[in-house]
Amino acid sequence: MKCENCENELKATDTFCESCGTKVSSDNNLIISRPGKFAGAAVALHITIDDMEFDLRAGEEKGLRLANGAHVVKYKIWCRREHEVTVNIEDNKVCSIIFKYDALWGGFKVAKNSVL
């Protein structure tokens, strides 16, 4: 994503352009959430999108602003195998990824009501 004023490359978490100081629009186009439940609550879900990495715990939600196009969201817990899902960011569309813990599967899955 680029600054509207000076075309400087921005990170999805920037609130101001580092180059010119212009306030960056805070409209998030990707919401990642993990509803809080007891099962799997102690386990942090490690998420990687493009060059960003962060952990998501039970009951947390993270809003991001991404450039239009396809983005691969990778996720894993502990040392288990990494899984991924692709989201397609478009103008005037807010995507959401909702992670739910599945005890039978032994890990996290993307909920069916997610908007990819």
Long-range contacts (C-beta under 8 A, 24 or more apart in sequence): 1-65, 1-66, 1-67, 11-52, 12-49, 12-50, 12-52, 12-64, 12-65, 12-66, 13-52, 13-64, 24-65, 25-65, 26-65, 27-65, 28-63, 28-64, 28-65, 28-94, 29-64, 29-65, 29-66, 29-89, 29-93, 29-94, 29-95, 30-63, 30-64, 30-65, 30-66, 30-71, 30-87, 30-89, 30-94, 30-95, 30-96, 30-97, 31-61, 31-62, 31-63, 31-64, 31-94, 31-95, 31-96, 31-97, 32-56, 32-61, 32-62, 32-63, 32-64, 32-73, 32-96, 32-97, 32-99, 33-60, 33-61, 33-62, 33-96, 33-97, 33-98, 33-99, 34-58, 34-59, 34-60, 34-61, 34-98, 34-99, 34-100, 34-108, 35-59, 35-98, 35-100, 37-101, 39-101, 39-103, 40-101, 40-103, 40-108, 43-77, 43-78, 43-101, 44-77, 45-75, 45-76, 45-77, 45-99, 45-108, 46-75, 46-76, 46-77, 47-73, 47-74, 47-75, 48-73, 48-74, 48-75, 49-73, 49-74, 56-99, 73-97, 75-99, 75-108, 77-107, 77-108, 80-107, 83-107, 83-108, 85-110, 85-116, 86-116, 87-116, 88-116
